[in-house]
Amino acid sequence: MKHLFYPMLSPREIIEAGAFGGNYFGVDVGANLEDYTRLFKYHFDGVDKGLYMGEKYSPKLNAFKTRSGMPYEYWKEMGWMSKRDPYGWFEWYCKYRMGLRCKDDERQIRRWQDFCGPTGRWRLSIYKKIHESGDWKASPRIAQSLLHWAYYVNGAHYLQWCYTRGIEPNELLMKE
């Protein structure tokens, strides 16, 4: 089954925007980081290593200055890691953008769809919160999580959310 998969941001744009508390690849997962030289060069050449290789999670490095996501141990317990991609979805996405395909592609794309695709749980949730509050900054934690999945909250998708529900956009949001 084919799934729509149109992330809004490249891995580099995600990291430069401020994601994963600056330590996505800084977590010790037992991987030989020398094996990642090609991936790092392809996506992050010239990017400050402190934005993706930090030793500890730092919310101030995140775009929305908030802690978002679960600890690595939780990811492992949920079975979201694979031997090929011990760091998880973002590592898979980096490789996918490099043209590398694997048997896990369909599952990972489905996870992206469920998270932030057109009917994704967190995408729908944030537009509801924004609409009800009249504030684009209604949920920085959800906005940060969506950024981790290559999605930026935006006016066009908010209007689409309103249209599909048959509701008028919140006037407060339309003034900005």
N, C-alpha and C positions, 0 to 999 in steps of 0.2 A: 504494500500500500504506500503510495506516495503522499507525503505531507508537505504543506506549504512551509517554506523555511526562508524567511527574508529578514535576518537580523539587521538592525539599523546601524550598527557600529562594528568596526573591525576590532580585533583584539587590541591593537595599539591604541585606538581611540578610547576603548574601555579603560585601559590602564592610565592613559594620559588624563582622562576625565577625573579619575580618582576612584579606584575600586579595590575591594578585598583588603582594605586596611593596609595596603602596601606590601602584603606578605604572601601573596598567593603561592608563589614558588619558593618562599622562604620556609614553609612548613617542612619539617623533616619527615618524608614518607619512605625513606630508605632507597630512594631512586638515586642513580648516579647522575648528578647534574651535568657532567660532561656530555652525557647523551642528549642534552637539551641545547647544546651550542647552536645547532642549525635553527631550531625553533626560535630561540632568543634573537639570533641575528636577523632572521626573516621578519619577525614582528616588532622587535623592540630595539633595533639598532639605534643608538643615540639617545635612548630613553634612560633617564636616571634609574639605576637598579634599585634604589630605595623605594620606587613605586611598585615593584613586583617581587623583589627578593629580600624584603625586610625581615629581620629576625623575629619581630613580634608585631601583632596586629595593632594598628594605630588609626582609630576612627577619624582623627583630624586629617588624615590623608584621603579620606573618602569625599566624594563630590558633595554629599549632603551632610557631612560631618557627624555621622551617626554610625553606630555599630550595626551591622547587618549580616545576616547569614548565620549558619551554625558552625560549631567547631569541627575540625577535620574528623575527629573520632566519631561524631554523629553521622557524618557523610558515610564513613566506612560501615557503621552499623546498619545504615539504610540500604547498603548494597549498591550505592551509586558509583563506586569506584571499579575500575577494571585493571587488570594487570598492565594492559597497554597504556592506560591513562590513569596512573595512580593519584593524580591531582584532581581528577574529576572533569566536570562538564567544560569548564573554560579551557583546560588543556586539550580536550577533544576538539573544541571549537577552533583553537589555534591550528591544530593539525588539519582539520577539515578545510580551513581557509587556505592552507598550503597545498590543497589538492589531494591530501592523503585520505583515502577511504578505508572503512573497516566494517566488520559485521555489526558493530554497535551503532552505526549511523542512524538507523531507523529509530531505535530506542531513544537516542539523544535528541533527535529532531522532535520526537513526540514529547519528550520532557520540556523542550523549549516551547512547543505549541501549548502545552498544558499550563505553562508558567506565564508566558507573555505573548503568545500568538493572538490572533483576532478574538478568540473566545477564551483566552487564558485566564485562569483564576485571579492572578495578581494584577494583570492589566485591567480586568473588569472592576476589581475591587478598588483600585486607586481612582479610577474615573468616577465611581460612585461617591467615594469620600470627597473628592475635589468638588463634585457637583453639589453635594449636600452642604459643604462648608463654604463654598464660594472662594476657596483658597487653593491656589496651585501648589502650595507647600503643605497641604493637608496631611501628608504622610511621608516624611523624609525617609523613613526606614523602608517602606515599600518602594519608593522611587529609587533608593540605593540598590535594593535587591534587583529591581528591573534593569538597572544599569549593568549589573553583573551578568545579566543575560542578554546584553547588547540591545536594550530597548530604552528609549528616552520618552518620557511622558510629553505629549505635545497637543497643541490646539486642534489640529486636524483630526486626530484620533478621538479627542474628547467630543468634537462635533458629531463624528460618526457614532460614538457611543450614545449620544443623545438621540440622534435620528433613529437608530435601531430600536430605541425604547419608546419612540413617539413622544418625547418630552422636549420642552424648550430649554436651550442652554441657560445656565445661570448667568444673569446680567452682570454680576460682579466680575465674572471671569472674562467677559467679552470686552471689558473696558481696558484690559491690559494689552 
